[in-house]
């Protein structure tokens, strides 16, 4: 997650395009990936569930980066 003067930006680890996250994003929960999600993600990851005016946003995060992402969401 990139934190700067503008909106929060999610930068995937495998070279995909960066995505600006919606304004007013707030965390509503956290969970392990479902079996279906784990096929496409690292099964060790955690899913941070968020809400925004645009609707639900799910962010897959590795455990070692979880604190950084949660702090960024709380300060946004």
C-alpha positions as CSV (number, residue, x, y, z in Angstrom):
1,X,0.0,0.0,0.0
2,X,1.4,3.4,-1.0
3,X,0.6,6.3,1.3
4,X,1.0,9.8,0.1
5,X,-0.7,13.2,-0.2
6,X,-3.4,11.7,-2.5
7,X,-5.6,8.7,-2.1
8,X,-4.3,5.4,-0.8
9,X,-2.9,3.3,-3.7
10,X,-2.7,-0.5,-3.7
11,X,0.4,-1.8,-5.6
12,X,0.2,-5.6,-6.3
13,X,3.4,-7.5,-5.7
14,X,3.5,-9.2,-9.1
15,X,3.8,-6.3,-11.4
16,X,0.1,-5.6,-12.1
17,X,-1.1,-2.1,-12.4
18,X,-1.5,0.1,-9.3
19,X,-5.1,0.9,-8.2
20,X,-6.3,4.0,-6.3
21,X,-8.5,2.9,-3.4
22,X,-11.8,4.7,-2.9
23,X,-12.0,7.6,-0.6
24,X,-13.6,7.1,2.8
25,X,-12.4,3.5,3.0
26,X,-13.0,1.9,6.4
27,X,-12.1,-1.5,7.7
28,X,-15.1,-3.6,8.7
29,X,-13.5,-7.0,9.2
30,X,-10.7,-9.4,8.6
31,X,-10.6,-13.1,7.7
32,X,-8.7,-15.9,6.1
33,X,-9.3,-16.5,2.4
34,X,-12.0,-18.9,1.4
35,X,-10.9,-22.0,-0.4
36,X,-11.9,-20.4,-3.8
37,X,-9.9,-17.2,-3.0
38,X,-6.9,-19.3,-1.8
39,X,-6.5,-20.8,-5.2
40,X,-5.7,-17.4,-6.6
41,X,-4.0,-15.9,-3.5
42,X,-1.4,-17.1,-1.1
43,X,-3.4,-19.2,1.4
44,X,-1.4,-17.6,4.3
45,X,-2.8,-14.2,3.4
46,X,-5.5,-12.4,5.3
47,X,-8.5,-10.6,3.7
48,X,-9.1,-7.2,5.0
49,X,-12.8,-6.3,4.4
50,X,-13.5,-2.7,3.9
51,X,-16.5,-0.5,3.0
52,X,-16.6,2.7,1.0
53,X,-19.1,4.9,-0.8
54,X,-18.3,2.7,-3.8
55,X,-19.2,-0.5,-2.0
56,X,-17.2,-3.4,-0.5
57,X,-13.4,-3.6,-1.1
58,X,-11.4,-6.7,-0.2
59,X,-7.6,-6.4,0.2
60,X,-5.5,-9.5,0.4
61,X,-2.5,-8.9,2.7
62,X,0.3,-11.2,3.8
63,X,0.6,-11.5,7.6
64,X,3.9,-9.6,7.9
65,X,2.3,-6.6,6.1
66,X,-1.0,-6.6,8.0
67,X,-0.1,-4.0,10.7
68,X,1.1,-1.6,8.0
69,X,-2.1,-1.9,6.0
70,X,-4.4,-1.6,9.1
71,X,-2.6,1.5,10.3
72,X,-2.8,3.1,6.8
73,X,-6.5,2.4,6.7
74,X,-7.1,3.9,10.1
75,X,-5.2,7.0,9.3
76,X,-6.8,7.6,5.9
